[in-house]
Amino acid sequence: MNLKFWMVTPFEKPDVRLALEFKKAGGFPVLHLGWDKGEAEVALKELAMRIDHFGVCISDIRMGDIELPKNVTTIVQPWGFPNTRKQEVVWQIHSIEEAQEALYEKADKIIIKGAEGAGLSGKETTFLLFQQINKLCKEVEVFVQGGVGIHSAAAYGALGVTGIIMDSQLALFPECSLPEADKKHLGHLSGNEIQDKDGYKFYVLPNKENVTLGQDILLATDLVSEYRHLKYLVKAISRTIFSHVKQAKQHDILGENSVLSKELNIKYPIAQGPMARVSDIPEFLGDVASGGGLPFFAMSMLSGEVAENALEKTAEILGDKSWGVGILGFIYPSKLEEQTQLILKAKPTHVLIAGGRPAQAKVFEKEGIKVFIHTPAPGLLDMFIKDGARKFIFEGRESGGHVGSIYSTILWEKQINKILKINKPSEVTAFFAGGIHDDLSAAFVRIMTAPLAARDVKVGVLCGTAYLYSHEIVERKAITSTYQDILIEKNQTVILDSGKGQHTRCAPSTFTDFFNAEKARMIAENMDSGELLLKLEDLNLGRLRIASKGIERHGDKLLPLSTEEQLENGLFMTGAITAFSNKKRSIKEIHKMIGEGSKEITDKIVLPEYTKKGI
C-alpha cells in the first residue's frame, strides 16, 4: 500500500523549476507540455539535462509529434488521443464509459480525472467516478486527479488507488514559478470563480489572462500553510494512509456505539436530510427513525394549518424518538417566525437551518432544541465558529436539489483542516454530505475524517438521495413510484442554473429541456439578470410537488395528474449518485450498509509497515 505521488505542472505550462523540486522532494514529476511547441521543446531539453527520468502530459493533440528525450518514461494524455510512442502511456479517464473502453483495450494504468480538476475534466467528480470504477482497481492501476488533498489522499489510497496526482494544489508553493502577485490573488479565491466551458475548467486572472485551473486551487492555501515546502508535503503523503487508517480503525464513528449515536439517541449517526415536498410525510420519517437514523421534516415554505397538522402528527408518530425539522433561514421573516412558533410547539429534538446564520439558532436552543447549521462554503465556517456555532452540516455539490458550488471532497478537506486548528475541537459535531449512500462512500468518510475522530470531534453522515431508492419512501407516498423509476431509468443528473447561486440538481426530463429552452430565449432577448432569475425560479414553482406527489395546484385545489402529465411537468430533484444508483433497498439496509458495511471495509484494510523513514 505504497501510495505513489505524481505531479503535473499546473496551468498546463511546462514549469521546469517545479518539476525539478518535486523530483528532489521524492515525487514523480510530469511536465505539462502546454500549448506552445517551442516553449515545450526548450523546457524538455532543460529538464532532461537535470534529472534522470520524468513524465510528460499532453493536452494538445498538435503536440503529438514533438520529440521526447530518452529519459521521458511516461506520457499522460486524455483517452482517445493517438498513441504511437514507445513510452508507457497513462490515460486520463473522464467517465465510466471511457474507463470501460480503456480496460477493454488492455490499458495498464488509468487516471480518473473528475470535475474538481483543471482543464479537461469529467462531468462527475473524482469522488463519484472513483466509486463507480472502484472494482477496476483490482484489474488495473488507478490514479486519481482532481480535488485531492491530504485527507482524501488517505481515503483513496486505503480504498484501492495506486497513486494520486496534484496540479493546481501545488500552485502556491514557493517552488512553483508562478509570479508572487498571482499566487497572492489565487490564494483568496472562493471556488465560485472557476469557469467551465464544455468540460474544460479555467479561471480568468485580473489581467484578463485565461489560466487552466480547477476548484482544487482552494486546497493549495491549506497545503502550503501546513507544509511550506514540497519535501514536507511528499513526506506527509507517504504517511497519510497509515495514520488515517490506524485512527479510523480505533474510532468507530458511524457505528451503534459511537459517541454521536449515543448523544443523538439513535442507532447510527446517520441523518436523513430535509427534502422539500418529500420528507414531509410523518410515516416516512417514522420509518427513518425505526431504521436507526435521525429524520428531518422539511418545512420548505409550508405554513398555516397544513404545517401545524403535519408537525403534530410527526411528533405523535415519533414519540420519544429523536427527530428534527429543516428550515430555510432566508425566507420572509414573517413566514420564518410563523414556522418557528410551530416548531417550538411541536418540540422536535433538533432543527437544521439551511441558508441561515447562528443567531437564528438561539430561539430553539433556549428551549433545549439542538441546532445544526448548513455550512456549504469554507469561509462560512470561520464566521459561524466565531459566532459560537459548533454543530454543522458540510454538504458538497454532489447533493440533490438546491446545491452549493463547492465539490464534496474539497469542501470536506477545507472544513476538516479548519476544525483541526480550533480550540477544543471536541465541542464540534460535523455531518458530512454529498455523494454518500453506501458502504464504500461511508468508508471514505470514515478514513478521511479519522483525524477529527482522534480529537473527539463527533462525526456523522447526512444522506438524501439514498432514501429516494428506499422501498418505504414509495410505500408511504412521500414520492410516487414514477419518481423513483425515472431516477433509475435516466441514470444521470443535470444542473439547472437560474443565476446568482441558484443551482438545482435533478434528473433530466421534459421540463429540464423546457427550462433550458426558455432560459436561452430570455437571454437572447437580453433580459436583465435579476428578472431572468425571478422568471426561471417561477418556472420551477410547484414542479417538485408534481414530481413527488403527482398533484398540481389549481386555485385552492390540489388535483391529481396522470403519469404522462407528471413526467412532462415534474422537477425530479436528486443527487449525483443517480448516475450509478439503480437498486431499491429498505431503509434498514441503507443504514446497515453505511453504519456497519463501511466498518467492515475499513477493518479489512491491512496497514502497511511504518518506519520513521515512511512507508
matplotlib code that plots the C-alpha trace (Angstrom):
import matplotlib.pyplot as plt

x = [0.0, 2.7, 0.8, 2.5, 2.6, 2.7, 2.6, 1.5, 2.8, -0.1, -1.8, -0.9, 2.5, 6.0, 7.3, 10.8, 11.7, 8.7, 9.3, 12.9, 12.0, 9.2, 11.6, 14.1, 11.2, 10.7, 7.7, 7.4, 7.2, 5.1, 5.9, 2.9, 3.9, 1.3, 0.2, 3.4, 5.7, 8.8, 8.4, 7.8, 10.9, 13.1, 11.6, 12.1, 15.7, 16.5, 14.7, 16.2, 19.7, 19.0, 17.1, 17.2, 13.6, 10.2, 6.9, 5.1, 1.5, -0.1, -3.4, -3.0, -3.1, -0.8, 2.0, 1.6, 4.7, 7.1, 10.4, 10.8, 14.1, 15.1, 14.6, 10.9, 9.4, 5.7, 3.2, -0.1, -2.8, -6.6, -8.3, -8.8, -5.6, -3.5, -0.7, 2.4, 5.0, 7.3, 6.9, 4.3, 1.0, -1.2, -4.7, -6.8, -10.3, -13.3, -16.2, -17.2, -17.6, -14.0, -12.8, -14.5, -13.1, -9.6, -9.9, -11.2, -8.1, -5.8, -4.7, -2.3, -2.8, -5.6, -6.1, -9.6, -9.9, -13.1, -14.9, -12.8, -9.7, -8.2, -8.5, -10.4, -12.3, -15.2, -18.8, -18.9, -16.5, -13.4, -15.1, -18.1, -16.0, -13.9, -17.0, -18.1, -14.9, -13.6, -13.8, -11.4, -8.7, -8.1, -7.6, -5.7, -3.6, -5.8, -4.6, -6.9, -6.5, -8.8, -9.8, -7.2, -5.9, -4.0, -7.1, -8.8, -5.5, -5.5, -9.0, -8.4, -5.1, -6.6, -9.5, -7.5, -6.0, -2.3, -1.5, -2.6, -1.9, -1.8, -1.5, -3.4, -2.9, 0.8, 0.4, 1.1, 4.2, 7.4, 8.9, 6.2, 7.3, 4.0, 4.6, 4.0, 1.3, -0.7, -0.1, -1.5, -4.5, -5.3, -4.9, -8.1, -10.4, -13.6, -14.2, -17.2, -14.8, -13.7, -15.4, -16.5, -16.7, -17.7, -16.0, -12.8, -12.1, -10.3, -10.0, -9.7, -7.0, -7.5, -5.3, -7.8, -5.5, -7.2, -5.4, -6.2, -7.3, -9.5, -11.6, -8.8, -6.8, -8.8, -6.7, -3.4, -3.7, -4.1, -1.3, 1.3, 0.3, 0.7, 3.7, 5.5, 7.7, 7.2, 9.5, 7.3, 4.2, 5.6, 6.7, 3.2, 1.6, 3.8, 2.5, -1.1, -2.7, -1.0, -2.0, -5.6, -6.4, -5.0, -7.1, -10.2, -9.8, -9.5, -12.7, -16.0, -17.5, -20.5, -21.3, -24.0, -21.7, -20.3, -20.3, -22.6, -25.1, -25.4, -25.7, -28.4, -30.1, -30.2, -28.7, -26.4, -25.1, -26.9, -29.2, -31.9, -31.5, -34.6, -36.1, -38.8, -42.1, -40.6, -39.7, -43.0, -44.7, -44.7, -45.0, -41.8, -40.0, -41.1, -39.5, -36.2, -36.2, -37.2, -34.3, -31.9, -31.4, -32.3, -35.2, -35.8, -39.2, -38.7, -40.7, -39.8, -42.5, -45.2, -47.3, -50.6, -52.9, -51.2, -47.8, -49.2, -51.0, -48.0, -45.7, -48.2, -48.7, -44.9, -44.4, -47.1, -45.6, -42.0, -43.0, -39.8, -37.5, -35.1, -36.3, -35.7, -37.1, -35.3, -36.0, -34.8, -33.1, -33.5, -37.3, -39.5, -39.2, -42.9, -43.1, -39.9, -41.4, -44.6, -42.7, -40.5, -43.5, -45.0, -41.7, -41.4, -44.9, -44.1, -40.8, -38.6, -35.2, -33.3, -33.5, -31.4, -31.1, -30.1, -29.2, -29.2, -26.8, -26.1, -28.1, -31.3, -30.5, -30.8, -34.6, -34.5, -31.5, -33.2, -35.9, -33.5, -33.6, -30.2, -29.5, -27.3, -26.2, -25.8, -22.3, -21.7, -18.6, -15.3, -15.5, -18.8, -17.3, -14.9, -17.8, -20.1, -17.4, -16.7, -20.4, -20.4, -21.9, -20.4, -22.9, -22.5, -23.6, -21.0, -22.8, -21.0, -22.2, -22.8, -26.1, -29.5, -31.9, -30.5, -26.7, -23.7, -20.7, -18.0, -17.5, -17.6, -14.0, -12.8, -15.3, -14.7, -10.9, -11.1, -13.5, -11.5, -8.4, -10.3, -11.7, -8.3, -7.0, -9.6, -9.5, -11.5, -12.4, -14.2, -17.0, -17.7, -20.3, -19.9, -22.2, -20.7, -23.0, -22.9, -22.4, -22.6, -25.0, -23.4, -20.6, -17.8, -18.7, -19.2, -15.8, -14.3, -15.7, -14.5, -10.9, -10.9, -12.3, -10.2, -8.0, -11.2, -12.3, -8.9, -9.5, -13.0, -14.9, -18.3, -18.8, -21.9, -23.2, -26.2, -28.0, -30.8, -30.8, -30.1, -33.6, -35.1, -34.3, -35.9, -39.0, -40.6, -40.4, -42.9, -45.0, -45.5, -46.3, -43.5, -42.8, -44.6, -43.2, -42.9, -40.3, -38.3, -38.5, -37.3, -34.2, -33.3, -34.2, -32.3, -29.2, -27.8, -28.3, -28.3, -28.0, -30.5, -28.8, -31.2, -28.3, -26.8, -26.1, -29.5, -28.4, -30.7, -29.5, -32.2, -32.8, -33.1, -36.8, -39.1, -39.3, -35.5, -35.4, -38.2, -36.3, -33.1, -35.0, -36.8, -33.5, -31.9, -34.9, -34.7, -31.0, -31.4, -33.9, -31.2, -33.3, -31.9, -30.1, -32.3, -35.5, -34.1, -33.5, -37.1, -38.7, -36.6, -37.4, -41.1, -40.8, -39.7, -42.6, -44.8, -42.8, -41.3, -44.8, -45.8, -42.8, -43.0, -46.7, -48.3, -50.6, -50.8, -52.4, -55.3, -56.6, -57.4, -57.4, -54.7, -55.7, -54.2, -52.2, -51.7, -48.3, -47.8, -48.5, -46.2, -43.3, -43.9, -44.1, -42.3, -38.9, -37.3, -34.6, -31.9, -28.2, -25.3, -25.2, -28.2, -25.5, -24.9, -27.5, -30.2, -31.0, -34.0, -33.4, -35.1, -34.1, -32.7, -30.5, -29.3, -28.4, -26.7, -24.5, -23.4, -23.1, -21.8, -20.7, -18.3, -16.7, -16.2, -14.4, -12.2, -11.4, -10.2, -7.6, -4.1, -1.9, 1.4, 4.5, 5.5, 9.0, 10.4, 11.5, 8.0, 6.2]
y = [0.0, 2.4, 5.4, 6.9, 10.7, 12.3, 16.0, 17.6, 21.1, 23.5, 25.8, 23.4, 25.0, 23.4, 24.6, 23.1, 24.5, 23.0, 19.6, 19.6, 20.4, 17.9, 15.2, 16.3, 16.0, 12.4, 12.5, 11.7, 14.9, 15.1, 18.2, 19.5, 20.5, 23.2, 24.7, 26.3, 23.8, 26.0, 26.6, 22.9, 21.9, 24.3, 23.0, 19.4, 19.9, 21.7, 19.2, 16.2, 17.6, 17.8, 14.7, 11.1, 10.3, 12.1, 12.1, 14.5, 15.4, 16.2, 18.0, 19.5, 16.9, 19.1, 18.2, 14.5, 14.5, 16.5, 14.8, 13.5, 12.9, 9.4, 9.9, 10.6, 7.3, 8.1, 10.0, 11.2, 12.1, 12.1, 8.9, 8.9, 10.7, 8.8, 6.7, 5.8, 6.3, 3.7, 5.2, 4.0, 5.8, 6.5, 7.6, 10.3, 9.0, 11.3, 8.9, 5.3, 4.7, 5.8, 3.6, 0.5, 1.3, 1.6, -1.7, -3.4, -2.0, -3.6, -0.3, -0.9, 2.4, 4.9, 8.3, 9.3, 13.0, 14.4, 17.7, 19.1, 19.2, 21.8, 21.7, 18.9, 17.1, 14.8, 15.7, 13.7, 14.4, 12.3, 11.1, 9.7, 8.3, 6.5, 4.9, 3.8, 2.1, 1.0, -2.6, -1.9, -1.1, -4.9, -5.2, -2.0, 0.6, 3.6, 7.1, 10.0, 13.6, 16.4, 17.6, 15.5, 16.8, 15.1, 13.6, 12.4, 11.0, 8.7, 7.6, 7.0, 5.1, 3.0, 2.0, 0.8, 3.5, 3.2, 6.9, 10.5, 13.4, 17.0, 20.1, 23.2, 22.2, 23.0, 26.4, 28.4, 26.6, 28.6, 26.0, 27.0, 29.6, 31.5, 35.2, 36.1, 38.6, 35.9, 33.5, 36.0, 36.6, 32.8, 32.3, 34.3, 32.5, 31.1, 28.5, 30.2, 31.9, 28.7, 28.6, 25.6, 25.6, 22.3, 20.4, 22.5, 24.2, 27.6, 30.9, 34.5, 36.4, 40.2, 40.9, 39.1, 36.1, 32.7, 30.1, 26.4, 26.0, 23.6, 24.1, 22.3, 25.5, 26.0, 23.2, 25.0, 27.5, 24.8, 22.7, 25.4, 26.8, 23.4, 22.0, 25.1, 23.2, 20.2, 17.9, 18.1, 17.5, 14.5, 13.1, 13.7, 11.9, 8.9, 8.5, 9.6, 6.1, 4.6, 7.4, 7.9, 4.2, 3.5, 6.2, 5.1, 1.5, 2.9, 5.1, 3.6, 6.9, 5.5, 2.6, 1.9, 2.7, 5.9, 9.0, 10.8, 7.8, 8.0, 11.8, 11.8, 8.8, 6.9, 3.6, 5.1, 8.7, 9.0, 11.9, 12.0, 15.4, 17.5, 17.1, 19.7, 18.1, 14.7, 14.4, 16.0, 12.7, 11.8, 8.0, 8.1, 9.9, 7.3, 4.6, 6.5, 6.7, 3.0, 2.1, 3.8, 7.2, 10.8, 12.0, 15.6, 17.0, 19.6, 22.7, 24.4, 27.1, 25.3, 27.3, 27.6, 24.6, 22.3, 22.8, 22.6, 19.4, 17.7, 18.6, 17.5, 14.1, 13.7, 14.4, 11.9, 9.1, 9.7, 9.8, 9.9, 9.1, 11.8, 13.8, 17.2, 19.9, 21.5, 25.2, 27.8, 30.8, 33.1, 33.1, 36.1, 36.9, 36.7, 33.2, 32.1, 33.5, 31.5, 28.3, 28.9, 29.1, 25.9, 24.1, 25.3, 23.9, 20.5, 20.3, 18.2, 17.3, 19.0, 21.8, 22.1, 25.7, 26.0, 29.4, 30.9, 32.0, 31.0, 33.9, 32.2, 29.1, 30.8, 30.8, 27.0, 26.3, 28.3, 25.7, 22.8, 22.0, 21.3, 23.2, 22.2, 25.0, 24.2, 25.3, 24.8, 27.1, 27.2, 30.9, 30.4, 28.0, 30.7, 33.1, 30.6, 29.3, 32.9, 33.4, 30.4, 27.6, 24.1, 21.8, 21.8, 20.2, 20.1, 19.3, 19.2, 20.0, 16.3, 16.5, 16.8, 19.8, 23.2, 22.8, 24.9, 25.5, 23.5, 19.8, 17.4, 16.3, 19.9, 21.2, 18.4, 18.8, 22.5, 22.1, 19.2, 21.4, 24.3, 22.2, 20.7, 24.2, 25.5, 25.4, 22.4, 20.6, 18.0, 20.6, 20.2, 17.9, 17.6, 15.8, 15.2, 15.1, 14.9, 11.6, 9.4, 6.5, 3.1, 1.2, 2.4, 6.1, 5.9, 4.1, 7.0, 9.4, 7.2, 7.4, 11.0, 12.3, 10.0, 12.9, 14.5, 11.4, 11.1, 14.6, 13.6, 15.5, 13.9, 12.8, 11.7, 11.5, 13.1, 11.4, 12.5, 10.7, 7.3, 7.4, 8.1, 4.5, 3.1, 0.9, 2.9, 6.3, 5.0, 2.9, 5.9, 8.1, 10.5, 10.2, 8.3, 5.1, 7.2, 9.5, 6.5, 4.8, 7.9, 8.1, 4.5, 5.0, 8.3, 7.2, 10.8, 14.3, 17.8, 21.2, 23.9, 27.3, 30.2, 32.5, 34.1, 30.8, 29.3, 25.8, 22.8, 19.3, 17.0, 14.1, 15.2, 15.4, 17.1, 20.0, 20.4, 20.7, 23.3, 25.2, 25.4, 26.4, 29.2, 30.4, 30.5, 32.5, 35.0, 35.5, 36.1, 38.8, 40.5, 40.1, 41.7, 39.0, 39.9, 39.5, 36.3, 34.8, 35.5, 34.2, 31.0, 30.4, 31.0, 28.2, 25.8, 26.6, 23.7, 21.4, 19.4, 18.7, 17.5, 15.1, 13.8, 13.6, 13.6, 16.5, 20.1, 23.2, 24.8, 27.7, 26.4, 22.8, 20.1, 17.9, 14.5, 14.2, 11.3, 9.7, 11.4, 14.8, 14.1, 13.1, 16.1, 18.8, 17.4, 18.5, 15.4, 16.5, 14.0, 13.8, 12.9, 9.3, 8.8, 8.4, 4.9, 4.0, 1.6, -0.7, -0.3, -1.1, -0.9, 2.0, -0.5, -1.9, 1.5, 2.3, -1.0, -0.5, 2.9, 2.1, -1.4, -2.2, 0.8, -0.6, -4.0, -2.3, -0.3, -3.3, -5.3, -2.8, -4.1, -1.4, -1.0, -1.4, 2.0, 3.3, 6.7, 6.9, 6.5, 3.6]
z = [0.0, -1.1, -2.4, -5.4, -5.6, -9.0, -10.0, -13.3, -13.6, -13.1, -15.6, -18.5, -18.6, -18.6, -15.2, -15.2, -11.7, -10.1, -11.8, -10.6, -7.0, -6.9, -8.0, -5.3, -2.8, -3.7, -6.0, -9.7, -11.9, -15.0, -17.2, -18.9, -22.4, -22.7, -26.0, -27.3, -29.1, -29.0, -25.2, -24.7, -26.6, -24.5, -21.3, -22.3, -23.1, -19.9, -17.7, -19.5, -18.7, -15.0, -13.9, -14.8, -15.6, -15.7, -17.4, -19.8, -20.1, -23.5, -23.7, -27.2, -30.0, -32.0, -29.6, -30.6, -32.8, -30.5, -30.0, -26.5, -24.7, -23.8, -20.1, -20.6, -19.3, -19.1, -21.2, -19.6, -22.1, -22.4, -23.5, -27.2, -28.2, -30.8, -29.3, -31.4, -28.8, -27.2, -23.7, -21.3, -21.8, -18.8, -19.9, -18.3, -17.9, -17.6, -17.4, -16.6, -20.4, -21.0, -18.2, -19.7, -23.1, -21.6, -19.8, -23.0, -24.8, -22.1, -20.5, -17.6, -15.8, -15.9, -14.2, -13.0, -13.6, -12.3, -12.3, -9.4, -11.7, -14.0, -17.8, -19.4, -16.6, -16.1, -15.7, -12.5, -9.7, -9.0, -5.8, -7.7, -10.6, -8.0, -6.6, -10.0, -11.0, -7.7, -8.6, -11.6, -9.1, -8.8, -12.6, -13.5, -11.7, -10.9, -10.1, -9.1, -10.2, -9.2, -5.7, -3.8, -0.5, 2.3, 3.9, 0.7, -0.5, 2.5, 1.7, -1.9, -1.2, 1.6, -0.7, -3.6, -5.8, -6.8, -6.6, -6.5, -8.8, -7.9, -10.1, -9.1, -5.4, -5.8, -7.4, -4.3, -3.1, -3.3, -5.7, -8.3, -10.9, -10.8, -10.0, -6.4, -7.2, -9.0, -6.1, -3.7, -5.8, -6.3, -2.6, -2.0, -4.4, -3.0, -5.7, -7.4, -9.8, -11.7, -15.1, -17.1, -20.9, -22.4, -19.5, -19.6, -16.3, -16.2, -14.5, -15.8, -14.0, -13.3, -16.3, -18.4, -19.0, -19.0, -17.0, -16.7, -13.1, -11.1, -8.0, -6.1, -6.1, -2.8, -1.3, -2.2, 0.6, 3.2, 1.9, 1.6, 5.0, 6.7, 4.8, 3.5, 1.0, -1.3, 0.6, 3.7, 1.7, -0.1, 3.3, 4.7, 1.7, 2.2, 5.8, 5.3, 4.7, 7.8, 10.1, 8.8, 8.6, 12.1, 13.5, 11.6, 13.0, 16.5, 16.3, 15.1, 14.2, 12.3, 14.5, 17.1, 20.0, 18.6, 20.8, 18.3, 18.2, 22.0, 22.1, 19.4, 20.9, 17.6, 16.4, 13.7, 13.4, 10.0, 9.3, 6.6, 5.0, 4.7, 1.2, 0.2, -0.9, 0.0, 3.7, 4.8, 5.4, 9.1, 8.5, 6.3, 9.0, 11.4, 9.1, 9.1, 12.9, 13.2, 10.9, 13.3, 11.7, 12.5, 10.3, 9.4, 8.4, 5.6, 6.3, 3.0, 2.5, 4.5, 6.9, 8.5, 9.4, 6.9, 8.6, 12.1, 11.5, 9.8, 12.7, 15.3, 13.5, 13.2, 16.9, 17.7, 15.4, 16.6, 20.2, 22.3, 19.3, 18.1, 15.1, 13.5, 11.3, 8.5, 7.8, 5.3, 7.1, 4.2, 3.7, 4.5, 8.3, 8.9, 7.5, 9.3, 12.5, 12.0, 11.3, 14.3, 16.6, 15.1, 15.6, 19.2, 19.8, 18.2, 20.2, 17.9, 19.3, 16.5, 13.9, 10.8, 9.3, 5.7, 4.3, 7.7, 10.5, 14.1, 15.6, 14.3, 16.3, 19.7, 19.9, 19.5, 21.7, 24.5, 24.5, 24.5, 20.8, 19.3, 16.1, 13.1, 10.6, 7.0, 6.1, 2.3, 2.0, 3.9, 4.6, 6.4, 8.9, 10.1, 10.6, 12.3, 14.7, 15.6, 16.3, 18.7, 16.5, 16.9, 15.0, 11.2, 8.0, 5.3, 2.1, -1.2, -4.7, -5.5, -3.4, -4.9, -5.1, -4.5, -4.4, -3.4, -5.6, -3.7, -4.5, -1.6, -1.1, -1.5, 1.0, 3.4, 3.2, 3.9, 6.8, 8.4, 8.3, 9.9, 12.7, 13.5, 14.2, 16.5, 20.3, 21.8, 18.5, 20.7, 21.0, 17.3, 15.7, 11.9, 9.4, 6.0, 3.0, -0.8, -2.6, 0.5, 0.1, 0.7, 2.4, 0.1, 0.3, 4.0, 4.4, 2.5, 5.1, 8.0, 6.7, 5.5, 8.9, 11.1, 12.4, 13.6, 15.4, 17.0, 18.5, 19.8, 17.1, 16.7, 13.1, 11.2, 7.7, 6.1, 3.2, 1.0, -2.4, -0.9, 0.6, -2.8, -3.6, -0.5, -0.5, 2.3, 0.5, -2.1, 0.2, 2.4, -0.6, 0.1, -3.6, -6.3, -8.0, -11.1, -9.4, -8.3, -11.6, -13.6, -11.4, -12.3, -15.9, -16.5, -14.7, -14.8, -13.4, -14.8, -13.0, -13.8, -13.4, -12.7, -11.8, -8.7, -6.9, -7.7, -8.9, -8.8, -9.4, -10.8, -13.3, -17.0, -18.1, -20.4, -18.0, -17.8, -21.6, -21.4, -18.7, -20.7, -23.9, -22.0, -20.5, -23.9, -25.3, -22.4, -22.7, -26.5, -25.6, -23.4, -20.3, -17.2, -15.0, -12.0, -14.0, -15.6, -12.2, -11.0, -14.1, -14.1, -10.4, -11.2, -13.8, -11.0, -8.6, -8.0, -10.2, -7.3, -5.9, -9.4, -9.4, -5.9, -5.3, -8.7, -7.9, -9.1, -7.5, -9.4, -7.4, -3.9, -5.0, -5.5, -8.4, -9.3, -12.5, -14.9, -15.2, -18.5, -17.0, -14.1, -16.4, -18.6, -16.0, -12.9, -11.5, -10.2, -7.8, -7.0, -6.2, -8.5, -7.2, -9.5, -12.3, -11.0, -8.4, -9.6, -6.7, -4.4, -0.7, 2.6, 5.0, 7.4, 4.6, 3.7, 7.3, 7.9, 4.7, 5.9, 9.6, 9.6, 6.0, 6.0, 9.1, 7.5, 4.6, 7.0, 9.2, 6.2, 5.2, 6.0, 7.5, 5.7, 7.8, 9.1, 9.9, 10.7, 7.1, 5.9, 4.2]

ax = plt.figure().add_subplot(projection="3d")
ax.plot(x, y, z, "-o")
ax.set_aspect("equal")
plt.show()
